[in-house]
């Protein structure tokens, strides 16, 4: 009987490991995707046409903030992937990275609810909210499972 319990616990742990990996990889792919996409957003949406041409410092600041934001999302997403695929991170490092990603995406969900982007088109507005919320859930569920592990 004891061997059966160990096998059941072992297979459950294996399933949870797969679940954690899948969730982190989905969240990480989303983070990297949003980061790469955001590099092109200023040109796609003609951000700089809304800023006076002689406000060069403002243009440079918006560009710098967007590049910093985009690269941060890409790097955080890659860190999440490396934690999952590398099998080298201990629990502490995993919890730190996943906590950061969970907080980032929770804040993004809150911002989308309070100050919605894409409000001219409800499909875009709620599509963005859904994407942000799914990304948040992927990281949050993986984080909770890892924290509860012994």
ZALUMPA-875955 format. One line per 8 residues: their letters; for each residue x, y, z of C-alpha. Coordinates in steps of 0.05 Angstrom, whole numbers. Example, Ala and Ser with C-alpha at 12.3 -4.5 7.8 and 13.67 -1.06 7.14 Angstrom:
residues 2
as	246,-90,156 | 273,-21,143
//
This chain:
residues 150
xxxxxxxx	0,0,0 | 56,48,17 | 88,39,-52 | 21,58,-85 | 17,121,-43 | 88,141,-62 | 73,128,-135 | 9,170,-130
xxxxxxxx	46,226,-95 | 102,221,-145 | 56,223,-205 | 17,282,-175 | 82,319,-164 | 102,304,-236 | 36,331,-261 | 44,394,-219
xxxxxxxx	115,403,-246 | 88,400,-317 | 31,448,-299 | 80,498,-269 | 125,493,-330 | 68,503,-379 | 40,562,-340 | 107,597,-334
xxxxxxxx	122,585,-407 | 55,614,-428 | 65,675,-383 | 136,683,-407 | 116,678,-480 | 63,731,-467 | 113,777,-432 | 165,770,-487
xxxxxxxx	111,779,-540 | 84,842,-508 | 155,868,-500 | 173,857,-573 | 106,884,-597 | 114,946,-554 | 179,963,-589 | 137,976,-652
xxxxxxxx	77,1010,-618 | 102,1082,-625 | 108,1075,-700 | 44,1034,-709 | 2,1083,-669 | 42,1146,-691 | 57,1166,-619 | 103,1223,-638
xxxxxxxx	52,1257,-682 | 15,1276,-618 | 76,1311,-590 | 98,1380,-613 | 159,1375,-659 | 199,1424,-617 | 189,1382,-553 | 251,1341,-569
xxxxxxxx	265,1323,-496 | 194,1296,-488 | 202,1255,-552 | 268,1227,-527 | 239,1212,-458 | 179,1175,-487 | 225,1135,-533 | 272,1118,-475
xxxxxxxx	215,1097,-429 | 184,1053,-483 | 250,1019,-500 | 265,1008,-426 | 196,981,-414 | 198,935,-475 | 267,907,-459 | 247,897,-386
xxxxxxxx	186,856,-407 | 229,815,-455 | 283,802,-403 | 233,784,-348 | 198,737,-396 | 264,705,-414 | 281,697,-341 | 215,662,-329
xxxxxxxx	231,615,-387 | 301,602,-363 | 276,584,-294 | 228,534,-325 | 274,504,-377 | 339,508,-340 | 321,468,-277 | 379,505,-242
xxxxxxxx	340,556,-201 | 325,540,-128 | 257,554,-96 | 279,622,-69 | 301,648,-138 | 238,621,-171 | 193,654,-119 | 229,721,-128
xxxxxxxx	224,722,-203 | 152,696,-204 | 132,745,-150 | 159,802,-191 | 124,778,-254 | 59,767,-217 | 60,837,-187 | 77,869,-255
xxxxxxxx	19,834,-289 | -29,846,-231 | -14,921,-235 | -25,918,-311 | -93,885,-300 | -112,938,-248 | -89,994,-295 | -130,965,-352
xxxxxxxx	-192,964,-307 | -182,1034,-277 | -153,1069,-339 | -172,1024,-398 | -133,1028,-462 | -167,1013,-527 | -232,1043,-501 | -251,1066,-571
xxxxxxxx	-261,992,-589 | -290,947,-536 | -261,885,-569 | -191,913,-563 | -204,940,-492 | -230,874,-465 | -182,833,-507 | -124,869,-475
xxxxxxxx	-155,859,-406 | -164,785,-420 | -92,777,-445 | -64,814,-384 | -108,774,-336 | -89,707,-367 | -15,725,-363 | -24,746,-290
xxxxxxxx	-60,680,-274 | -6,638,-306 | 47,669,-262 | 3,673,-199 | -19,600,-201 | 53,576,-214 | 77,620,-156 | 25,594,-108
xxxxxx	40,522,-125 | 115,532,-116 | 105,569,-49 | 60,513,-23 | 111,459,-40 | 151,427,16
//
